[in-house]
């Protein structure tokens, strides 16, 4: 099996690695990594990938991945995720004819609310949903 030849790093990654190395040499023991260096790492990870960037800069892969995911909220795990609707209107006329209705709400924190209605009578859906979304 032939050995792989080492790939040449992009100049941008090499310069960033030098900045990180300089910070490591000059930092006080136990000092936190400056936000400017993390921002640089996140930008490079978006261009060259988290794995390659983390290895080149000698930073924790999972810490860089977490920061990269937080910086790009519309992109989760490489998949494009459609943004959640900002407003959904429920008109009473469209629900009045239904004999049974189930509405479920779920927050990203895991909190859930399920509403089940039978018959033409409907409670104040706006007030119920508002109380769910506004509570923490």
Secondary structure as UniProt FT lines:
FT   HELIX           11..26
FT   TURN            29..30
FT   HELIX           35..48
FT   HELIX           50..57
FT   HELIX           61..71
FT   TURN            73..74
FT   STRAND          75..76
FT   TURN            77..78
FT   STRAND          79..80
FT   HELIX           92..96
FT   STRAND          100..106
FT   TURN            108..109
FT   STRAND          112..118
FT   HELIX           125..134
//
